[in-house]
């Protein structure tokens, strides 16, 4: 039976003998300590190797040191445009140096970085979100009405913040601001108010390699609009309204009724439509729709549900039956080559204790075969948990409740920490 525990901050015990050990080493005749030297005297290549192996929370804590006291060589390494790709390269299909990262937040904009490594250790770091108030140009009345993370890409979060504004006569009005923020560097880009007024909307946010820019899509009742983030301080991009036949057919009739959020992967948005027999794909660059068949034919005689996610570097589809979860992986090369069956069954998880009613996300597959899943509890859907499934033993070996004392109900999203400006373009 999986062990359930609550994430909490822990303080390492003080080692009373540390000072004595240091004193003896300094007095040793065979060891001469030069007080003028430090780790910065290491070769740049070696120092870069050390920095790239640090966790995001460790780097964040170092960045909080005042700039006057911060080491210049260290700062130049993490500010280099090549650093995010180098930092990320230490995590691949054969090696996972860094822990997988999540952000947990509540409606009052309290945010925490949660890191989870292959040894199933949790590290919790509270992020300073005071800079969020700078996103709004007007003075607002605290507390926030609602704070949401609408999307995540390359360490940037697309956030929506609802708040009250007090006017000169003392009256209050409700407003909402949208912005791209980096919670680690406190950099942000304001997004102008959308042009379409709609009570129902969904967002998708991703980096589009073909145009070399970030793009935000907002899906409304009848139309959708797009916003391209510009790096120029002089340009003032606006929302562009679009209307296409496939959008009206699928978005209005199927997606909004089910309250489905799109899965964003490699510059495209995906939804399950047509009673799970097709996937609707929207290319965020060309803004063209495409229908992709699913492995639904295997389950058409059974009662089940389905959800999309991302597994390593592939789009995957999870079919939920009464007692098992079947995970299928899509081969994008087969899709492009129009192969009849582009899907491959990856694995089956028996008798899962989680559900997919409100959300489901595969966080990472570690090199030891363990799969980390973020999903709501089956008995308490409002409670998010991190599940660890051992593919070798074929059983769930751990459950962690995402709950922080005094923070109330938390929303959780997967993130890829980055320390560069939002307008930085990832290397191809």
C-alpha positions, 0 to 999 in steps of 0.5 A: 500500500502506498504511503501518504504523507504531507509536504512540509518544510524541514530544517536540517539538524545542526552538526555541532562538530563542524567547527571543530573539523574545520579548525583541525583542517586549517591547523594541519601542516599538510594543508595550506589554506589560502584565504584569498581563493574561493570556488570562483578560482575554479576553471570556468568550464568546471564552475559551469558544470557545478552550476548546471547540476544545482537544483532550480530552488538552489539557484533561486535562493542564490539569486535572492542575494543582493546584487552588490554581494552576488558573485559576478562569474556565477551570475554571468553563467546563468545569464548566458543565453545558452544556459537554459538549454545546457541546464536542461540537457542534464535531464534526458531519457538516460539521466535525470540530474535535476528533480522534476518541478511543480508550482503550487499556488492559491487564489491569493497568489501565494506560490511554491516551487515543489521539486521531486527527485528520483529518490522520491524526496520532496523539496518545498521553496516559497516564491516571492510573488510581491512583484505580481502587483507590478503587473497592474498599472492601477492601484488595487485593493487586496486581497486578490479575487482569483489567481490562476496559472493558465499555461507554462512554457520554458519557465514562463507562466501565463497568469490571470489575476482578478482584483478590485480597483477602488475609484476616486469616489470610493466605488469598487470595480472588478478587473482582470489582468493577464501577463507572462511572468517568470516566478524565479527572475520576477520578469514579466510582460503585460498582455493587453485586454482581449478583444472578444468579450466572452464568459467561457474561454480557454487558453493555450500558451507555447513557444512557436519555433517557426516564428521564433516567438511565444504565442497565446491563444484564447478560445471563446464561444464562437471565435478564437483570438491569438496574441504574439509576444514581441521582444521589441519595446516599441511595438504594441502587438494586439489580439488578432481575432479569427473565425474558422469552420472547424472551430465553430463545430468542435469548440462550441459544441464539444469542448466548452460543454465538457470544460476541457483544457487543451493540451499544448505540445510542440507549438500545437493545441490538442483536444479529444473530440467526437466521443474520443474517436478523434483528436482536434489539433490546432497548429499555433503557427499556421492556425490550421485545424487537423483531425487525428484518429485515436486508438478508440476502436480498441475500446468502442464496445467498452465503457471508458473515458479518455484524457490527453497528456505528454509522456517524455517527448510524445503526445499520449492518450490515457484510456480509463476503464473500470479497474485499469488505465491504458496509456498509448503513445503517438508516433508523430512520424507515423502521423506525418507519413499517414501510417494507418495505426500511429499509436503504440500501447505503452503500458497498463496501470492496474487499479489506480487510486487517482482519477482524471475528472478535473485534471491529469498529467504525466510529470516525468518518467525517471531513468529507473522506470518510475513514472510520476503522475499528477492527478486528483484523488479518486475519493477527494477530487479537490485534493491533488496528489503526486503518484509514483508508479514503479513499472518494474514492480507494476504497482504504485509505490508512493502517494504525496498529498499536495497540501501546505498548512494555512494555504487552503486549496492549492492548484498545481502545474508542471513547470520547467524552471528557467532564469532568462528573460521571457523574450529569450528564444530557446535554441532549436 
